Amino acid sequence: MKRQIKITKDGSATLYVPELNEHYHSVNGAIQESKHVFIQAGLYHLKKNTLSIFEVGLGTGLNVLLTYLELKNKPLEIDYFSIELFPISDEEQHLLNYAETLNLSKEDAQIFSFIHSSDWNTKIQLSKGFILTKISADLLSYPIPFTFDLVYFDAFAPEVQPELWTNAVFQKIYTGMNPAGILTTYCAKGVVRRTLQETGFIVERLPGSPGKREMLRAVKPA
């Protein structure tokens, strides 16, 4: 899969796949979108000392990085799982400008590099209390062996990856979620909202990130 580096409107980088005509993030701001959809609408709404997160689509690693930065100085136990079938290359990772855009310390910039260079399918400690497991697998056939409180659903758009936005996929995720767990996604299409509701989620529309009118947050009943 050939990918190109693109700079979004907030100055942060994303990746573009010409053959799919698809960006990894909103062209209106990669960092803005990730913070809005996954941190502010998801992470901020779970008040737990021990938290398990499941990310669908590691991509550029931006969601892991932002979650790490948000939680690194808090006395929490974080188990972060991220599934990805097509990981980016070392060269692509080095071209992403998140260290400069976020004004990261040398230590945090090294953490971002380590997110990508660390081994797959094994638990890696990013910092005290923050464990990352990168899963090299296809979500469609992967039997999820863990439970989780928060889902960052960051797959490509339904027009590009329709197979990941089905009732079967959301049912698999719903089954693995703890009661009162939260799923957030940038996508607000009516068909996605209805599919989530059919699965059993309580779904609400929220204001979207800059350039997008709406997003979705889905909650598994307690």
Secondary structure, DSSP 8 states (H G I E B T S, - for coil): ---EEEE-TTS-EEEEETTTTEESS-TT-HHHHHIIIIIITTGGG---SEEEEEEE--TTSHHHHHHHHHHTTSS-EEEEEEE-SS---HHHHHH--HHHHTT--HHHHHHHHHHHHS-SSSEEEEETTEEEEEE-S-TTT----S-EEEEEE--S-TTT-GGGSSHHHHHHHHHHEEEEEEEEES---HHHHHHHHHHT-EEEEEE-STT-SEEEEEE---
